[in-house]
Amino acid sequence: MNILLVCEYWYGTGGWSYKHALERLGCSVDVFDYRRSYFSAGATLPLVSALTRRINRRIMNEEFEQAVAASKPDVIFVLKGETIREETLRRVKEKHRPFLVQWYPDGPFNRENRNATKDSIASIPLFDIYYIYARSLVEPLRAAGAKRVEYLPFCYDPEMLRMPEAMSEEDVARYSADVVFAGTWEPERERWLDAVADFDLAVWGNMWDRVPVSRPVRKRWRGYAVYGEEISKLFAVSKIHLNFLRLQNRDSHNVRTLEIPGFGGFLLTQRSREQAEELFTEGEEIACFDTVDELRGKIRYYLEHEEERRAVAARGHARALREHTVENRLQRVLDDIRHAAR
């Protein structure tokens, strides 16, 4: 199967993992990075940044059509692609007749925070299969005109998240903590983490420098986002990994839900039925919380019961390796495509 994978593509992204996993599954894969910047002059100046985005978007859409013509794919597999114009996808579909697949990793209707665009919403009916991470979004997507919607949870890549071969004393000193959170600053996350900043807490991620230095969590911020081997080091030497669900994921899960157990870490996550009952079993493979008091109690309990914490993490890791790898998910996608093509 010849696939054109349309994604953001650099080491650490889903696109990077999916390309190599699809190749391991026997596919021929070309990549089109729709997030690549073509023109950057003045991009940091407010008065010209909008114009810069429009120029980049126009060039990207033109090059996307050229990439399809050159690749002649059986399948165009889009991972979000929110800046691809609806008219561009329509022309590509009419001219080249590829099987068109979407796997949307964000809120597909959230235009206010640029998770979605007018074009990405208008393009929903063009896809032969539209995969989404939350069951609650299946019916809204059908109502928006999707031909076929399938629930498909996130996954993790064992080839990317693996135990480091060696950890220096500097690595251990830099990354070790009783409790760690790795993620971008958001107001709700700040409130949660302020409430547990009296523990040995480490926070890694972007935009935390905007938090006033007087806030407890700011004192726990150790640095900007880490990826690849560096985040593997962080996972390797921290005891409890916190996970918070954005509003769009509140009834579902996010990528960290799978990545942390997949690596072998102990996951303490904001509770959702999907995480606690479907993807994993709460208390056996992961731990969950709803309130600040429950969060603090779970942190305290699992720090004091190391053997139990390690056993939960081991069971979570076995479940993730068995059911939630990138190849598990992509094999499902390939099976669906083959069945639909019969």
Buried (B, 14 or more C-beta within 10 A) or exposed (E): BEBBBBBBBEEBBBBBBBBBBBEEBEBEBBBBBBBEEEBEEEBEEEEEEEBBBEBBBEBBBEBBBEBBEEBEBBBBBBBBBBBBBBEBBBBBBEEBEBBBBBBBBBBBBBBEEEBBBEBBBBBBBBBBBBBBBBBEBBEBBBEBBBEEBBBBBBBBBBBBBBEBEEBEEEBEEBBBBBBBBBBEBBEEBBEBBBBBBEBBBBBBBEEBEEBEEEBBBBEBBBBEBBEEBBBBBBBBBBBBBBBBBBEBBBBBBBBBBBBBBBBBBBBBBBBBEBBBEEBBBBEEBBBBBEEEEBBBEBBEEBBEEEEEBBBBBBBBBEBBBEBBBBBBBBBBBBEBBEEEEE
